[in-house]
């Protein structure tokens, strides 16, 4: 059997960032998660409980040294089990202008987040 390396299919820059975040869930209120990586179109996060694929959630990401947080609305596109919890991919559906600018600054390596 021949094994080929996986081909990266993402078209947007994705950078690793480990930030505290909250997912707003109807059944339990705000739930703590940790970001794994972020792009302009989505993020990967680590959670101790599974997130429902296809479900929309509000997400608030605490960015160190920023006066505000990234607030986004997104849909879960995958959720896989790991030995320590779950990794979930979230595609952004909407966010405010500050949150977009903050992500752009993070991805371009700007020292100060707007």
Steps between C-alpha positions, in 0.01 A plus 500: 500500500638842402456789736507855373526807721177689542471801274413824677168616356458821699541815298530742790792552736444311826725572797527324834367703793421364844243738647228450759157516343134442579240324292145606575290186527123502557498207740789603730568870439855618427739206475881537522713380208850573368587606148750289307532711186322788329445618142284769343234242427502281808682339786582174667432467869550250778203409719433254780159423353397439139347778292216403268601495134282739299396698806561875527664649808606844619870506588688756708881485484714678758801654326790587734593870508178598325235722658224294341443143388427338166128429474383274220210285393598169341393152403679180602630316194675214680551369850745219570579317820853520643645328807449824699170627359379622161636710214236692311523704181277806482429696181425865572161623383510856634699735725530870571757731336725509810516118507593485130772763551631315806529173306673682213751649745566160655551335161732771367706509818417857601637578846194693616151365461260781405 
